[in-house]
Amino acid sequence: MALKIRKNLSPAPPNECPLSKCMEVLRGAWTPNIIWNLSGGPRRFSELRVDIPKVSAKVLTTRLRDLEAKGVVLREVKPTSPPSVEYSLTDLGQQLIPAIDAIAAVGHKLKERAAAQECTKGRGRRVAAE
């Protein structure tokens, strides 16, 4: 016999759920890393490549353009010779930092929990072997 579907007691989301909108900005590989590395101030493309060594130039370019289009990142061409481009966070981008920081804190706890479980498993094997 199938279980009865319970009524969802959560408040109804507005027409466009704010959480979905925020996660839409943060989705994509490397996006949180890019925002995090820009939190310390403006960075040039080559500096971001050094900051995030595993990201390809193509993906970094795509993510920066996407973040710029969403109003999270500001792209500024500097009048130098040769011209250089700096990326920085807008006010909206700065507001994402506490959310990314909170996600990172939970990630650290998950890693600690996983490490503790591995350690416990290792002890159980050792005791069984003795």
Number of C-alpha atoms within 10 A of each C-alpha: 3 4 5 6 6 6 6 7 6 6 6 8 9 7 6 8 10 11 9 10 10 12 10 11 17 18 11 13 12 17 19 20 16 24 22 19 18 22 17 10 11 19 20 15 17 12 13 19 16 10 15 15 10 9 17 12 14 8 14 19 13 14 19 20 16 16 21 18 11 14 15 21 25 20 18 13 11 11 9 8 6 6 8 12 15 16 20 22 27 16 12 12 21 17 12 19 17 11 13 16 13 11 12 13 12 12 12 12 11 12 12 12 12 12 12 12 12 12 11 12 11 11 12 11 10 10 8 7 7 5
